[in-house]
Amino acid sequence: MWALDQPYATRTERLLADTPLALLAALAVGAMVAAYLVDASLLPARALRVVGVSTGHGALLATALAWGRVDFAAGLIAIALLGLAAAASSLGTLGAAMYLAPALRCHRAPWSPASPWGSGSRAIC
């Protein structure tokens, strides 16, 4: 019944206020460079799949972490773990288990005290 007890308060901040735009731009540039290197036959096509997974999922996860008011470093760690997991899974079937690393890392990190859910909550990452 929390929704009935707490009236809706309009937000004073912009809709995308906490979006890590610099990080998203860096990921996009990295993906474009990797695509160019694969097109120039300087990297194998498998590398583009690894970069695509790391960039796509990393951007989503880093944005969710920023919106959850989790440290910026946590987004970078999550992207690095996703990149390692994508590289490991491209080498073999057992490497797909590496995708558990970001989830296990996220389970242990606490929320920021400025979190709207309070300081006692657990973070998504």
C-alpha positions as CSV (number, residue, x, y, z in Angstrom):
1,M,0.0,0.0,0.0
2,W,3.0,2.2,-0.3
3,A,1.6,3.7,-3.5
4,L,-1.4,4.9,-1.6
5,D,0.6,6.4,1.2
6,Q,3.1,8.2,-0.9
7,P,1.6,10.8,-3.3
8,Y,3.3,11.1,-6.7
9,A,6.0,13.8,-6.7
10,T,7.1,15.2,-10.0
11,R,10.9,14.9,-10.7
12,T,13.0,18.0,-10.9
13,E,15.8,16.3,-12.9
14,R,15.9,15.5,-16.6
15,L,14.7,12.1,-17.8
16,L,18.2,11.0,-18.8
17,A,20.1,12.9,-16.2
18,D,22.4,10.2,-14.9
19,T,23.1,8.5,-18.3
20,P,26.9,8.0,-18.8
21,L,27.1,9.7,-22.2
22,A,30.9,9.8,-22.3
23,L,31.1,6.0,-21.6
24,L,28.4,5.3,-24.2
25,A,30.3,7.4,-26.8
26,A,33.5,5.6,-26.0
27,L,31.9,2.2,-26.4
28,A,30.4,3.3,-29.8
29,V,33.8,4.5,-31.0
30,G,35.4,1.3,-29.9
31,A,32.8,-0.8,-31.8
32,M,33.3,1.3,-34.9
33,V,37.1,0.8,-34.7
34,A,36.7,-2.9,-34.3
35,A,34.3,-3.1,-37.3
36,Y,36.8,-1.2,-39.4
37,L,39.6,-3.5,-38.3
38,V,37.6,-6.6,-39.1
39,D,36.6,-5.1,-42.5
40,A,40.3,-4.4,-43.2
41,S,41.1,-8.1,-42.3
42,L,43.3,-7.0,-39.4
43,L,41.1,-8.8,-36.9
44,P,39.1,-12.1,-37.2
45,A,35.3,-11.9,-37.5
46,R,35.1,-13.6,-34.1
47,A,36.5,-10.4,-32.6
48,L,33.6,-8.3,-33.9
49,R,31.1,-10.7,-32.1
50,V,33.1,-10.2,-28.9
51,V,33.1,-6.5,-29.2
52,G,29.4,-6.4,-30.2
53,V,28.4,-8.3,-27.1
54,S,30.6,-6.3,-24.8
55,T,29.4,-3.0,-26.3
56,G,25.7,-3.8,-26.5
57,H,25.3,-5.4,-23.1
58,G,27.9,-3.3,-21.5
59,A,26.1,-0.1,-22.5
60,L,22.8,-1.3,-21.2
61,L,24.3,-2.5,-17.9
62,A,26.5,0.6,-17.4
63,T,23.4,2.8,-18.0
64,A,21.3,0.8,-15.5
65,L,24.1,1.1,-12.9
66,A,24.3,4.8,-13.5
67,W,20.6,5.2,-13.1
68,G,20.7,3.2,-9.9
69,R,23.4,5.6,-8.6
70,V,26.1,2.9,-8.4
71,D,29.7,4.0,-8.8
72,F,31.1,4.7,-12.3
73,A,33.8,2.1,-11.7
74,A,31.2,-0.6,-11.3
75,G,30.0,0.0,-14.9
76,L,33.6,-0.2,-16.2
77,I,34.1,-3.5,-14.2
78,A,30.9,-4.9,-15.6
79,I,31.9,-4.0,-19.2
80,A,35.3,-5.6,-18.6
81,L,33.7,-8.8,-17.2
82,L,31.3,-8.9,-20.1
83,G,34.2,-8.6,-22.5
84,L,36.1,-11.4,-20.8
85,A,33.0,-13.6,-20.8
86,A,32.3,-12.9,-24.5
87,A,35.9,-13.8,-25.4
88,A,35.9,-16.9,-23.3
89,S,32.6,-18.1,-24.8
90,S,33.9,-17.6,-28.3
91,L,36.7,-20.0,-27.5
92,G,34.5,-22.9,-26.2
93,T,31.3,-24.0,-24.7
94,L,32.6,-24.0,-21.1
95,G,33.6,-20.4,-21.5
96,A,29.9,-19.4,-21.5
97,A,29.9,-20.0,-17.8
98,M,32.0,-16.8,-17.5
99,Y,28.8,-14.9,-18.1
100,L,28.0,-15.6,-14.4
101,A,30.9,-13.3,-13.4
102,P,29.1,-10.0,-13.9
103,A,26.0,-11.3,-12.1
104,L,28.0,-12.6,-9.2
105,R,29.9,-9.3,-9.0
106,C,26.7,-7.4,-9.1
107,H,25.1,-9.5,-6.3
108,R,27.7,-8.4,-3.8
109,A,27.8,-4.6,-4.4
110,P,25.8,-2.4,-2.1
111,W,23.5,0.4,-3.2
112,S,24.6,4.0,-2.9
113,P,23.3,5.8,0.2
114,A,21.6,8.2,-2.2
115,S,19.5,5.4,-3.6
116,P,15.8,6.0,-3.7
117,W,15.3,2.6,-2.1
118,G,17.4,3.3,1.0
119,S,20.9,2.3,2.1
120,G,19.8,-1.1,3.3
121,S,18.9,-2.4,-0.1
122,R,21.1,-4.5,-2.3
123,A,22.4,-3.3,-5.7
124,I,21.7,-4.9,-9.1
125,C,25.4,-4.5,-9.6
